[in-house]
Structure formats: C-alpha cells, structure tokens
C-alpha cells in the first residue's frame, strides 16, 4: 500500500497566538468577537454586562441558554452526575470537551476546539508543592503527591478555553479573523489573581504518583519547544507560548503574551508581523532560553482584546461551583452561582494583532503549534513569581488531520460489479477527496466512502479543512475475471434407431486452475438449444437436431464461458460398414482400411483423424467404388508430425449429395508401440444374429490359426486361414458362438500368439 504525505505539519489555523501588552485603557470591557459574548456571563443569547453591546440574539458562549438560538461551545454531557457529586460535598474533578467537532462550521463560524476543566478546590491534588516558576523546565516543577489546598486567591476552580474563526477563509491577505477566548474562576475574590494559560507543542502529561510533568519539550532547549524564524523574521516553526492575565473583583487589568525563544533570537531577530517587547526576556532553567513578551506592530492603535469580570452574582455552570464568598460552608462551599468578581474572561483577535498564521507561511495554516494546555496561577504579578495551583495538561487543538490509510478493498469479479472503498479511521468533520487516473468512481468523490466499478489505482487525500494541506494514500482495485473452460464436445449424432443424443459438457478439471483468488469452487451448467431447450445439468439428453450452447459458470466469481455443440441426424441409407481397422506399420505410418456393402445412394467417404477422440479433422476423401458385394478402401497416414501423441483416432463419414448420412465407429491406434508386430485391430459385430468380423494385421503371407473360446475355456469355434501382408479379415459364424457374453479370440501368426476379448451380444 503506497503512502504519500504532502506537508506533514497540519493545523495551525490557529494560531500564532503571540502576544500583546496592554494597559487597562486598552482592554475593551466586554464585547462580541466572532459572535461570542465576552460579557462576564456563561450563557449564550445573553449580554449580561459590558459596554456597547449589540443584540444578544444568536450570540454564543460557554454554555447554551435553554430556548436560545446561540451555541454553547462546551459539551455538558454528565452534568447531572457532576452536580450530585458537588452538592453532596465531594470535590469532584473532571474535564469536558467541545460540544461540536473540531473544525466544524456552526452558524458561519469555524469552531476549532473548546475545553472546560474543573479543578479540586477545597481538597486539591494538583498544585505546586514547592518552588516552581514560569520559564523553568516543567519537568523540574514539584507537583503535589498528596491532597492539599493552595491560597484561596490562587486556588483554581473552573477554567475555560475556546478557539474560533469568524468564517472559513484560512489563507490570503484577508483571512477570517482568528479569536482565542479564555475564562477562569478561583475559590475566592480577595486580592488580585494572576492566571497563566500555557500551551505546549509536545504532548505533555502529569504523573500524579511522582508529582512530575513529563515530555514538556526538548531538554537541550530548556524543557520547552522554541519558536524559529527565517532571515526576514517570518516564523517558520512555532513553539511553546503563554497567555497571562491579571484580574481582581472589578476588572481584567492586563493581558500579556509570551513565546519561548533562544536569547540570541530575542536579541537579533526582528519578527515580521509582531515585535518583541524590550526588556521582557525571562531566562529559564537552561541559560540562553526563556520566555519573551511580544506585542503587535501597530503602535498607538487600540488593541482588539476584551476582558471582563462579573460585577454581580451570576449563575455558574449547571453543575455548580465552589465559592468561599457565597458558598455553603457546611458543604465544601458549594454554590450554584459565582460571587461578584469571581469569574473573569478575556478574548483576543490574533488576526488584528498580526499574529494570524494566514499572514505567515507556517507550512500549513491548519496545523496548531501545540497539543496541550495547562492553566496555572502565580502568587504575584511578577512573571517569575512562585507558581501555586494548576489544572491540566489537557489536549487542545491536537492535529486531527484524518489519517488517509485506506482499508484494503475487496476485488471486482464477474458477479461483483462494484467495490466499496473507505478509510481505516473516520474522523469528522475532516475533508476526504478521492481520485483515480485509470479506474472509475461511480459515487461522489468528496465523501469518506466511495464506490468503484473498474480496476485501477485509487488515491485518497485527507485534509483537516478545505484549504489545508493534504495527506494521501492509495490502493489498487483488482478483478477476478478468470473464466472457466467450456467444452461442448460433439458433434452428436442421432438415427431413427437412436433418436436421443447425450450432450456431454466437460470438463471440470480444465476449469480448476490456479488463480490469485484460489482455484475453482465448483461449476454450474446450462444447456440451451432448439425449441426453447433448457437444462441445468452437465449431461443432458437432446432429441432435436441443430446447434446447442453450453454455458458454465464458476461459482467463485460468477464468470462464464460458452461452447457450441451440434446434433446431427444420420439417415438410414442402405450402407453397411463391414469393417474398419488400422495398424501402425512403422513409427511414422498408420495403415487404415475399411470395407462397406450396399452403397446405394452413397457418393463419397471422408476419413477423419483426431488426437483426443472428440475433435476430428478431415484427412482423406474418396468416391464410392460400388462393388457388387463389398467395397474396400484404405489410406496410409503419415504421422511424422505427431511424434508427441500417444494415441490417434480415426473414423469415416459417409456423404450423399454433399450431406452427411452416416459415420463409422471410432478406432484407436497406439502410436507409441515399441515395435510393429502382428495385431488384432478390431472385431466388428452388427447384432447377435450376424457373423462377427475379425480384422487383424499381418506382416507377411502366412497361415493363421484362430479359435474362439468362452470364459470357461471351452472352444466354440476354430479355423485356419491364409493371411496376406496388411489387414486381413476372418468371419466368425455366429451360430458357433452359442450364447452372448464375453468371448476370447486366440490367434497364432508365425511366432506371435495373440489374445483378444470381445463381447458377443
């Protein structure tokens, strides 16, 4: 199976989520970016707070409002169970995925991914138990190995993240704008809160047993993946990044974005579409690598970022939350609502900030630079302040380009006109494109499943979304069109005495040959012919003259083969074959003789030869002699070219007025005899009351002694005859043979003693 991968990096539709430093005046207090409400509220179709809000109808948010038309981007499956756990005082920890498939279009917006996570609030098992800081190698961070509780103002309860575009254009100078939305709530509202959402390129994970993070990034670049730039400042490889925001009970105070780079890059590179913020490089564990803050290249312009904190109490998630401000102290501070100032959310327009991948040739605008996200808190506004609590890491916008590997298809056959082709793994939504240069697709080519009705090579290309780069795989569809072998045999002859011909269809052994799909699994038989003749057996009786057709079908693949056969009626002209015989007189010559009587109406004879006893060819034609009693005919056949044949068959056809009227019996000659010698070639008997005729061959003139004995050895007849060189004839008086049954002829010709068994009937 061939595989082609056209551009392996696939998904950064998303983001170069880079950074912007803003002051409080630059943060828009509420808004509706890409129809998503940044309004200090969780419900769709609601603009609870903020300034300059448009109509809330059809607006999306974290959760769907009952009766509304807007979307909720978080899947709430299992909400009732989560609520029962929290209401009973349990500190239930769980995470929920996106409500809609990644890269699905909903109400004109391209939804890339969403994630909700509930952290342990009162009794937490995921927090930093020692000195941990931003910029350090995450594998050195000391996580907790026992339950505990961080400071209330740093204790995470709920976190939210969502990524979308406000359309479906991914490339070009005017792409659909790309937005990132984040939300968080902490246990209490006292003091300021410092939230970090950190995104990793590698599939980072946390070991709860050891309290350590794993696989955060290359150790030789400080445990993180670096951003790489071309000479002109274009990003050619994205790495880890962090979005930080500070908020208190009244407002979101700042939004900062950082990327992981070598110090040399920070000092020497001028990014093409954004800028490094001076004096913001924070070195990590490994010298020479750290986080640097970035901002957009639009000095003096308002930055399109939104941030809002709920000014009054609002409903929390449908399963509830934890709040030391308003929660039930007897029930681990469970609350159905957020206290004023407890929930904060922000939105960032990366297209307007100049950090949209559409502006940068990042290999593929559909490939994300990261696969995991972790939310964490700090003790103060310093970027390197002590880290306190975390939740995650969780998968987010993981590359999900549908794998193009195709399931090996079945094959076509004479009874299989189409085959189904499909991928091994179906990913939705995904884009599937089928093509073929030498086959034929009879269904739509833009679906995962297709039908083909012709052999050839079929190629499947898969994409995350239209406009994304593709991966491909190909398979070959073959066909089992191996036909059976049909033999109608014949011709067949009927007479007034024998009006029924037995049609013999054969032979199955010839059809049982080896193929890539196995040997024969059996045959079905069908004879058709004159007067609507139809039978379904290998052997079949036929009474009408004419051409019959044998059709056989191979059960393995339904393939058929046909062969004709002719049934001929032989008239009862007054002709009688007295004898027909043949003998090998040397290795290259067969002497054939026949004798007839009553030749009235006969015009000529044709001697035919065959090597299989079925298919005969004309060998010699002679007119009748019309002798008074018996006419004798002969032909010496040169068989030099038949050296590989073991047996040769002969017969004579009788014609009158160019029509076939009769045919002799078939005689068989062994042409592989080691030496030519005297031999009995045939015994001809035309009924029990007629005198049998013995034909034998002699190499010289000699006296022949002949006797006939029965099965018990009793001599029934004996005589002495003069033989001449060639074929000789001796007539046996029928009345001497007494009874029907097996008889034996014993002959002595010079030094040869011959024995021949025949049935007297």
C-alpha positions in Angstrom: 0.0 0.0 0.0 1.5 3.3 -1.1 1.5 6.3 1.1 2.3 10.0 0.3 2.4 12.8 2.9 2.1 16.2 1.4 3.1 18.7 4.1 3.2 16.9 7.4 2.6 20.0 9.6 -1.1 20.4 9.5 -3.2 22.6 11.6 -2.2 26.0 12.6 -5.3 27.5 11.6 -4.9 28.5 14.8 -2.6 30.5 15.8 0.3 32.1 16.3 -1.1 33.1 19.5 1.5 35.6 20.2 1.4 38.5 22.5 0.3 41.9 23.4 0.9 44.0 26.4 -2.0 46.2 27.2 -2.9 48.8 29.7 -6.3 48.8 31.4 -7.5 51.5 29.0 -6.7 49.3 26.1 -8.8 46.3 27.3 -12.3 46.6 25.9 -14.7 45.9 28.8 -16.9 43.4 27.2 -17.7 42.6 23.6 -18.9 40.2 20.9 -15.9 38.9 19.0 -17.0 36.4 16.3 -20.5 36.4 18.0 -19.0 35.1 21.3 -20.0 37.0 24.4 -17.1 38.3 26.4 -19.6 39.7 29.0 -18.8 38.2 32.4 -21.5 35.6 31.9 -21.6 31.9 30.8 -24.8 31.7 28.8 -25.5 32.1 25.1 -28.0 34.7 23.8 -27.1 36.9 26.8 -25.1 40.1 27.1 -25.1 40.5 30.8 -22.5 43.2 31.3 -20.1 45.4 29.4 -20.3 48.4 27.2 -21.5 48.9 23.6 -23.2 45.5 23.5 -25.1 44.6 20.3 -28.2 42.5 20.4 -27.6 39.3 22.3 -29.7 37.2 19.8 -27.7 34.3 18.3 -24.6 35.1 20.4 -22.5 32.1 21.5 -21.0 31.5 24.9 -19.6 28.7 27.1 -23.0 27.1 27.7 -26.2 27.0 25.8 -29.2 29.0 27.2 -32.4 27.0 27.2 -34.7 28.3 24.5 -31.9 30.4 22.9 -30.6 30.2 19.4 -26.9 30.8 20.1 -24.4 28.0 20.7 -22.8 26.7 23.9 -19.3 25.5 23.0 -18.8 23.1 26.0 -20.4 19.7 25.9 -22.4 19.3 29.2 -22.9 15.5 29.0 -22.8 14.2 32.5 -23.8 17.5 34.2 -26.4 15.9 36.4 -23.9 13.4 37.8 -21.3 16.1 38.4 -23.9 18.3 40.2 -24.9 15.4 42.5 -21.2 14.9 43.4 -20.6 18.5 44.2 -23.8 19.1 46.0 -23.1 16.2 48.3 -19.8 17.9 49.4 -17.4 16.0 47.1 -14.6 17.9 45.4 -15.3 16.3 42.0 -12.5 16.8 39.4 -13.4 16.4 35.7 -12.9 17.9 32.3 -15.3 18.3 29.3 -14.6 18.5 25.6 -16.0 20.7 22.8 -19.7 20.5 22.0 -19.0 20.4 18.3 -16.4 18.6 16.3 -13.1 20.4 15.7 -13.0 22.4 12.5 -16.8 22.2 12.1 -18.7 25.2 10.8 -21.5 26.4 13.0 -23.6 29.5 12.1 -20.8 30.6 9.7 -18.0 30.4 12.4 -15.2 27.8 12.1 -15.0 26.2 15.6 -11.5 24.9 16.2 -11.7 23.5 19.8 -13.0 24.0 23.3 -12.2 22.7 26.7 -13.6 23.0 30.2 -11.8 21.8 33.4 -12.9 21.6 37.0 -10.0 21.5 39.5 -10.1 20.3 43.1 -11.0 23.4 45.1 -11.1 22.6 48.8 -9.0 19.4 48.7 -6.6 19.7 45.7 -4.3 17.1 44.4 -2.9 19.1 41.5 -0.9 22.1 42.9 2.7 23.1 43.2 4.2 21.8 46.5 7.5 23.7 46.3 9.3 26.4 44.4 8.2 26.5 40.8 8.4 29.4 38.4 7.5 30.3 34.9 10.3 29.7 32.5 11.8 26.8 34.3 12.0 23.3 32.7 8.5 22.0 33.6 9.9 18.5 34.3 11.6 20.1 37.4 8.4 21.6 38.8 7.5 19.9 42.1 3.9 18.9 41.9 1.8 17.6 44.8 1.8 13.9 45.7 -0.8 14.4 48.5 -4.0 16.3 48.8 -3.7 19.9 50.0 -5.0 23.4 49.4 -3.3 26.4 47.8 -4.0 30.0 48.9 -7.7 31.0 48.3 -6.8 33.7 45.8 -4.7 31.2 43.8 -6.9 28.2 44.1 -8.4 27.4 40.7 -12.0 26.1 40.4 -13.1 26.4 36.7 -11.1 27.1 33.6 -12.3 27.6 30.0 -10.6 27.9 26.6 -12.1 28.2 23.1 -10.7 29.0 19.6 -12.7 30.0 16.6 -12.6 31.9 13.3 -15.4 34.2 12.2 -15.6 32.5 8.8 -13.9 29.8 6.8 -11.1 31.6 4.8 -7.8 30.3 6.0 -5.3 31.9 3.7 -4.7 35.1 1.7 -4.5 38.8 2.7 -8.0 38.8 4.2 -8.5 35.7 6.2 -11.4 35.1 8.5 -10.4 36.6 11.9 -9.0 34.2 14.5 -10.1 34.6 18.1 -9.0 32.9 21.4 -11.3 33.1 24.4 -10.2 32.2 28.0 -12.1 32.1 31.3 -11.4 31.2 34.9 -12.8 31.3 38.4 -10.9 31.0 41.7 -12.2 29.9 45.2 -12.4 33.5 46.5 -12.4 37.1 45.3 -10.0 38.6 47.8 -6.9 40.3 46.2 -5.7 40.1 42.7 -5.5 36.9 40.7 -2.7 36.0 38.2 -3.7 33.5 35.6 -1.5 31.8 33.1 -2.7 29.6 30.2 0.4 27.9 28.9 0.4 25.9 25.6 2.9 23.2 24.7 3.8 21.8 21.3 4.7 18.4 22.6 2.1 16.1 24.2 3.0 16.9 27.8 1.5 15.0 30.7 1.5 14.9 34.5 2.4 11.8 36.7 0.3 12.0 39.8 2.3 9.3 41.5 5.6 11.1 41.3 4.3 14.7 41.1 6.3 15.4 38.0 5.5 16.7 34.5 6.7 14.6 31.5 7.5 15.3 27.9 7.2 19.1 28.1 9.8 19.7 25.4 13.5 19.1 24.4 15.9 19.3 27.3 18.5 21.0 25.2 16.2 24.0 24.8 15.2 24.2 28.4 12.3 21.7 28.5 10.3 23.8 26.0 9.9 23.9 22.2 11.4 27.1 20.7 10.0 29.4 18.1 12.1 29.6 14.9 12.4 32.4 12.4 13.6 32.8 8.8 16.1 35.5 8.0 13.4 38.0 7.1 11.7 37.5 10.5 8.9 35.1 9.3 8.0 32.4 11.7 8.8 29.0 10.2 8.2 26.9 13.3 6.1 27.7 16.3 6.9 26.6 19.8 5.5 27.0 23.3 3.7 30.1 24.4 1.9 31.5 27.3 -1.0 33.9 27.8 -1.2 35.6 31.2 -3.9 37.9 32.5 -4.4 39.7 35.8 -7.8 40.5 37.3 -9.4 41.5 40.6 -13.0 41.6 41.7 -13.6 44.6 39.5 -11.8 44.2 36.2 -9.3 42.5 34.0 -6.2 44.6 34.5 -3.7 43.3 32.0 -3.2 40.8 29.2 0.3 39.6 28.3 1.5 37.0 25.7 4.9 35.3 25.7 6.8 32.9 23.4 9.7 30.6 24.1 12.8 31.6 22.2 16.6 31.5 22.5 18.1 34.6 23.9 20.1 35.1 20.7 16.8 35.2 18.7 15.4 37.7 21.1 18.5 39.9 20.7 19.0 39.6 17.0 15.7 38.8 15.2 13.1 41.4 14.2 9.8 39.4 13.7 8.0 40.3 10.5 4.4 40.7 11.9 4.9 41.4 15.6 7.5 42.8 17.9 9.4 41.7 21.0 8.7 43.9 24.0 12.0 45.3 25.2 13.5 44.1 28.5 11.0 41.2 28.9 13.2 38.2 28.3 12.9 35.9 31.4 15.6 33.2 31.4 14.6 29.6 32.3 16.4 26.8 33.9 18.8 26.4 30.9 20.8 29.6 30.3 20.2 31.1 26.9 16.5 30.1 26.6 13.4 31.7 28.1 10.1 33.4 27.6 9.9 36.8 25.8 6.8 39.0 25.7 5.6 40.1 22.3 3.2 42.8 21.0 1.6 43.9 17.7 3.2 46.1 15.1 0.5 48.8 15.3 1.8 51.5 17.7 -0.8 53.9 19.0 -3.8 51.8 17.7 -6.3 50.3 20.1 -5.6 46.7 20.6 -8.5 44.3 19.9 -8.6 42.5 23.2 -11.6 42.1 25.5 -11.7 41.4 29.2 -14.5 41.5 31.8 -15.2 40.3 35.4 -18.8 39.6 36.5 -19.8 42.7 38.6 -22.7 40.9 40.3 -23.6 37.4 41.2 -24.3 35.2 38.1 -25.2 31.6 37.6 -22.3 29.2 37.4 -22.1 26.0 35.3 -25.2 23.9 35.5 -23.4 21.5 38.0 -22.4 24.4 40.2 -19.0 25.7 41.5 -17.1 26.5 44.7 -17.1 29.9 46.3 -15.9 31.0 49.7 -17.7 34.2 49.3 -21.3 32.8 48.9 -21.0 29.0 49.1 -22.4 26.7 51.7 -19.7 26.3 54.4 -21.2 23.0 55.5 -20.9 21.6 52.0 -17.4 22.5 51.0 -18.6 25.9 49.9 -20.7 24.5 47.1 -22.5 27.3 45.2 -24.8 27.3 42.2 -23.5 30.9 41.4 -20.4 32.8 41.0 -19.9 35.6 43.6 -19.4 39.1 42.2 -15.8 39.4 40.8 -15.2 35.6 40.9 -15.4 34.9 37.1 -13.2 36.6 34.5 -12.9 36.0 30.8 -10.8 37.5 28.0 -10.8 37.4 24.2 -8.0 38.2 21.7 -8.2 38.9 18.0 -5.0 37.4 16.7 -5.7 38.4 13.1 -6.0 42.1 14.1 -2.9 41.7 16.2 -0.9 40.5 13.2 -0.3 37.0 14.7 -2.7 35.1 12.3 -1.0 32.1 10.6 -2.6 33.3 7.4 0.0 36.1 7.3 2.9 33.7 7.8 3.8 30.7 5.7 3.9 28.2 8.6 3.9 25.2 6.3 0.1 24.8 6.7 -2.5 27.1 8.1 -4.3 24.2 9.7 -1.6 22.8 11.9 -1.5 24.0 15.5 1.8 24.7 17.1 0.8 22.9 20.3 -1.1 19.9 21.5 -1.6 20.5 25.3 -2.7 23.4 27.5 -2.2 23.9 31.2 -3.8 26.6 33.4 -1.9 27.8 36.5 -1.8 30.7 39.0 1.1 32.8 40.4 1.4 34.4 43.8 2.0 37.9 42.4 2.2 40.0 39.2 5.9 39.1 38.6 6.3 36.7 35.7 8.8 34.7 37.7 6.7 34.7 40.9 6.0 31.4 42.6 3.5 29.1 40.9 0.7 28.0 43.2 -2.0 25.9 41.6 -2.6 24.2 38.2 -5.1 22.1 36.3 -4.2 20.0 33.3 -2.4 19.4 31.0 -5.3 18.8 28.6 -5.5 18.1 24.9 -6.4 21.2 22.9 -6.5 21.7 19.1 -4.5 18.5 18.6 -3.6 17.8 15.0 -6.5 15.6 13.8 -6.0 15.5 10.1 -7.8 12.4 9.1 -5.4 9.6 8.5 -5.6 8.7 4.8 -4.8 5.0 5.2 -7.3 3.0 3.2 -8.8 -0.3 4.2 -7.7 -2.9 1.7 -10.7 -3.3 -0.6 -12.4 -6.4 -2.0 -11.9 -7.2 -5.6 -14.2 -7.0 -8.5 -15.5 -10.1 -10.2 -17.9 -11.2 -12.9 -20.6 -11.3 -10.3 -19.3 -8.3 -8.3 -19.7 -5.1 -10.2 -18.7 -2.6 -7.5 -16.5 -2.4 -4.5 -16.6 0.0 -1.6 -13.5 2.0 -0.6 -13.2 3.6 2.8 -10.5 4.9 5.2 -9.3 2.8 8.1 -10.3 5.5 10.5 -13.1 8.0 10.0 -12.6 11.5 11.5 -15.4 14.1 11.5 -15.7 16.6 10.2 -12.5 16.2 8.1 -12.2 16.6 4.3 -11.9 13.5 2.1 -11.1 13.6 -1.6 -10.9 10.6 -3.9 -9.4 10.4 -7.3 -8.3 7.8 -9.9 -6.5 8.1 -13.2 -7.2 4.6 -14.5 -10.3 3.4 -12.5 -13.8 4.7 -12.3 -15.7 6.2 -9.3 -19.5 6.0 -9.5 -20.3 7.9 -6.4 -19.4 11.3 -5.0 -15.7 11.8 -4.6 -15.8 14.2 -1.7 -17.0 11.7 1.0 -15.1 9.2 3.1 -16.9 6.3 1.4 -17.0 5.7 -2.4 -18.0 3.0 -4.9 -15.7 1.9 -7.8 -16.7 -0.3 -10.7 -13.4 -0.6 -12.5 -9.9 -1.9 -11.8 -7.2 0.7 -11.1 -5.4 2.7 -8.5 -7.5 4.9 -6.2 -6.0 7.8 -4.2 -7.5 9.2 -1.0 -6.4 12.7 0.1 -7.4 13.9 3.6 -7.5 17.4 4.9 -8.4 19.0 8.2 -10.5 21.6 6.4 -10.8 23.0 2.9 -7.6 24.9 2.1 -5.5 22.9 4.4 -2.6 20.8 3.1 -3.3 17.1 2.5 -2.0 13.7 3.2 -2.7 10.8 0.9 -2.7 7.0 0.5 -3.5 4.8 -2.5 -4.9 1.3 -3.1 -5.3 -0.9 -6.1 -8.6 -2.5 -7.0 -8.1 -5.8 -8.9 -10.6 -8.1 -10.6 -11.1 -11.8 -10.6 -12.3 -12.3 -14.1 -10.8 -15.7 -14.6 -13.2 -17.7 -16.8 -13.9 -21.4 -16.6 -13.2 -23.7 -19.6 -16.3 -24.7 -21.6 -16.3 -27.8 -23.9 -19.5 -28.7 -25.7 -17.8 -31.7 -27.3 -19.8 -33.1 -30.1 -20.9 -33.3 -32.8 -23.5 -35.6 -31.6 -25.5 -38.0 -33.9 -29.0 -39.4 -33.8 -30.6 -42.0 -36.0 -34.0 -43.5 -36.3 -32.8 -46.3 -34.1 -31.1 -44.0 -31.6 -33.2 -40.7 -31.7 -31.7 -39.3 -28.5 -28.2 -37.7 -28.2 -26.4 -37.4 -24.9 -24.8 -34.0 -24.6 -21.7 -34.1 -22.5 -20.5 -30.9 -21.0 -16.9 -31.0 -19.9 -14.6 -31.0 -18.3 -14.4 -29.5 -14.7 -10.8 -30.4 -14.3 -9.8 -27.8 -17.0 -11.6 -25.1 -15.0 -9.8 -25.9 -11.8 -6.7 -23.9 -12.5 -4.7 -21.7 -10.1 -5.5 -18.0 -9.8 -4.6 -15.3 -7.3 -8.1 -15.8 -5.8 -7.9 -19.6 -5.5 -8.9 -22.5 -7.6 -12.3 -23.5 -8.7 -15.1 -23.6 -6.2 -17.4 -25.5 -8.4 -19.4 -25.0 -11.6 -23.0 -24.6 -12.7 -24.1 -25.9 -16.1 -26.7 -24.7 -18.6 -27.6 -26.1 -22.0 -29.8 -24.1 -24.4 -30.9 -25.1 -27.9 -33.7 -25.5 -30.5 -37.3 -25.3 -29.5 -36.6 -23.4 -26.2 -34.4 -26.3 -25.0 -33.1 -25.6 -21.4 -31.4 -27.8 -18.9 -29.1 -27.2 -16.0 -27.1 -30.4 -15.8 -23.6 -31.4 -17.1 -25.0 -34.3 -19.1 -28.3 -33.8 -20.9 -30.5 -35.7 -23.5 -31.3 -33.9 -26.7 -33.7 -35.1 -29.5 -33.8 -32.1 -31.9 -31.1 -31.5 -34.4 -29.3 -28.2 -34.5 -26.8 -26.1 -32.5 -26.8 -26.3 -28.7 -24.9 -23.9 -26.5 -23.3 -25.0 -23.2 -22.7 -22.2 -20.7 -20.8 -22.9 -17.5 -20.4 -20.6 -14.5 -17.6 -20.5 -12.0 -19.1 -20.3 -8.5 -16.1 -18.4 -7.1 -16.5 -15.3 -9.2 -19.6 -15.8 -11.4 -17.6 -15.8 -14.6 -19.0 -17.7 -17.6 -17.7 -19.5 -20.7 -19.7 -20.9 -23.6 -19.2 -23.6 -26.2 -21.4 -24.8 -29.1 -22.3 -28.4 -29.9 -24.2 -29.7 -32.9 -26.7 -32.6 -33.0 -26.9 -34.2 -36.5 -29.4 -36.8 -37.7 -27.9 -39.6 -39.7 -30.2 -41.1 -42.4 -30.5 -44.9 -42.7 -29.1 -45.2 -46.2 -28.6 -48.8 -47.3 -24.9 -48.7 -46.4 -23.2 -51.2 -44.2 -19.7 -50.9 -42.7 -18.4 -54.5 -42.8 -15.1 -53.5 -41.2 -12.8 -50.6 -40.3 -9.3 -51.2 -38.9 -6.0 -49.5 -38.6 -2.5 -50.6 -37.7 0.8 -48.9 -37.1 3.1 -50.4 -39.7 6.1 -48.2 -38.7 6.8 -45.4 -36.4 5.6 -42.8 -38.9 2.8 -44.6 -40.7 -0.7 -45.8 -39.9 -2.5 -48.1 -42.4 -6.3 -47.5 -42.2 -8.7 -49.8 -44.1 -12.5 -50.1 -44.2 -14.9 -52.2 -46.1 -18.6 -51.5 -46.9 -21.5 -53.0 -48.7 -24.9 -51.8 -50.0 -23.6 -48.4 -51.2 -26.7 -47.3 -53.0 -27.1 -43.5 -52.7 -23.6 -43.1 -51.3 -21.3 -40.6 -53.1 -18.1 -40.5 -51.1 -16.3 -41.2 -47.9 -14.1 -38.9 -45.8 -11.5 -40.3 -43.4 -11.0 -38.1 -40.3 -8.3 -38.1 -37.7 -8.2 -36.9 -34.1 -5.7 -36.8 -31.2 -8.3 -36.6 -28.5 -11.2 -38.7 -29.8 -13.5 -35.7 -29.8 -12.3 -33.1 -32.3 -11.7 -34.6 -35.8 -10.2 -33.0 -38.9 -10.6 -34.2 -42.5 -7.8 -36.4 -43.7 -8.7 -38.1 -47.0 -11.7 -38.1 -49.3 -12.6 -40.9 -51.8 -15.6 -41.6 -54.0 -17.5 -44.9 -53.8 -16.5 -47.9 -55.9 -19.9 -49.6 -56.0 -18.5 -53.1 -56.0 -21.1 -55.9 -56.3 -20.6 -57.4 -52.9 -18.1 -55.5 -50.8 -16.1 -52.3 -51.4 -12.7 -52.0 -49.8 -10.9 -48.7 -49.1 -7.6 -47.7 -47.5 -5.3 -44.9 -46.7 -1.8 -44.7 -45.3 -1.5 -41.8 -42.9 1.9 -40.1 -42.4 2.0 -39.2 -38.7 5.6 -37.8 -38.7 4.5 -34.5 -37.2 2.6 -36.2 -34.4 5.6 -37.6 -32.5 4.4 -36.3 -29.1 1.0 -38.0 -29.5 0.4 -41.3 -27.8 -2.9 -42.3 -29.4 -4.6 -41.4 -32.7 -8.2 -41.9 -33.5 -9.8 -42.4 -36.9 -13.4 -42.6 -38.3 -15.1 -42.5 -41.7 -18.1 -40.3 -42.6 -20.5 -41.2 -45.4 -21.9 -38.4 -47.7 -24.7 -38.4 -50.2 -25.4 -35.3 -52.3 -22.9 -33.4 -50.0 -25.0 -34.3 -46.9 -23.7 -36.4 -44.0 -25.7 -39.6 -43.7 -23.7 -41.9 -41.6 -20.5 -42.3 -39.6 -18.4 -45.3 -38.7 -17.2 -46.4 -35.3 -14.1 -44.8 -34.0 -10.9 -46.8 -33.9 -7.9 -46.1 -31.7 -4.3 -46.6 -32.7 -1.4 -46.7 -30.2 1.4 -44.9 -32.0 3.9 -45.4 -29.2 4.4 -49.1 -29.8 8.0 -50.1 -29.4 7.9 -52.2 -32.5 5.4 -53.0 -35.3 4.0 -56.5 -35.0 1.1 -58.7 -35.9 -2.1 -57.5 -34.1 -5.8 -57.8 -33.9 -7.1 -54.3 -34.6 -10.9 -54.8 -34.2 -13.9 -57.1 -34.0 -16.9 -55.8 -35.8 -20.4 -57.2 -34.9 -23.7 -55.8 -36.2 -26.1 -57.6 -33.9 -26.2 -61.0 -32.2 -27.5 -62.9 -35.3 -24.8 -61.5 -37.6 -21.4 -63.0 -38.1 -18.7 -61.0 -36.3 -15.7 -60.0 -38.5 -12.2 -60.2 -37.1 -9.7 -57.7 -38.5 -6.0 -58.4 -38.0 -2.7 -57.2 -39.4 0.0 -59.5 -40.7 3.5 -58.5 -41.8 3.7 -61.3 -44.4 1.9 -64.1 -46.2 1.3 -66.9 -43.7 -1.1 -69.4 -42.3 -3.1 -68.1 -39.4 -4.6 -70.4 -36.7 -7.7 -68.8 -35.0 -10.1 -70.1 -32.3 -12.8 -68.6 -30.1 -13.2 -69.8 -26.5 -15.7 -68.8 -23.8 -15.0 -67.6 -20.3 -14.7 -71.2 -19.1 -12.1 -72.0 -21.8 -14.4 -74.1 -23.9 -13.5 -73.9 -27.6 -16.5 -72.5 -29.5 -15.0 -72.2 -33.0 -11.6 -72.7 -34.7 -10.4 -72.2 -38.2 -7.3 -71.9 -40.3 -6.9 -69.1 -42.8 -4.4 -67.8 -45.3 -3.2 -64.2 -44.4 -1.7 -61.7 -46.8 0.6 -58.8 -45.8 -1.6 -56.0 -44.4 -5.0 -56.0 -42.9 -6.9 -59.3 -43.2 -10.5 -60.3 -42.3 -11.9 -63.6 -40.9 -15.6 -64.1 -40.4 -16.8 -66.0 -37.4 -20.1 -67.9 -37.8 -22.5 -66.6 -35.2 -24.2 -69.9 -34.7 -20.9 -71.4 -33.4 -20.7 -68.8 -30.6 -23.9 -70.2 -28.9 -24.5 -67.6 -26.2 -24.0 -63.9 -25.7 -21.3 -62.8 -23.3 -17.5 -62.4 -23.1 -15.5 -64.4 -25.7 -11.8 -64.7 -26.3 -10.1 -64.9 -29.7 -6.7 -66.7 -29.7 -4.6 -66.5 -32.8 -1.2 -67.8 -33.9 0.5 -65.9 -36.6 4.0 -67.1 -37.3 5.9 -66.6 -34.0 3.2 -64.3 -32.5 0.4 -65.5 -30.2 -2.4 -63.0 -29.8 -5.4 -62.8 -27.4 -8.4 -60.5 -27.8 -11.5 -60.2 -25.6 -14.8 -59.1 -27.1 -18.5 -59.1 -26.1 -20.8 -61.2 -28.2 -24.3 -59.5 -28.0 
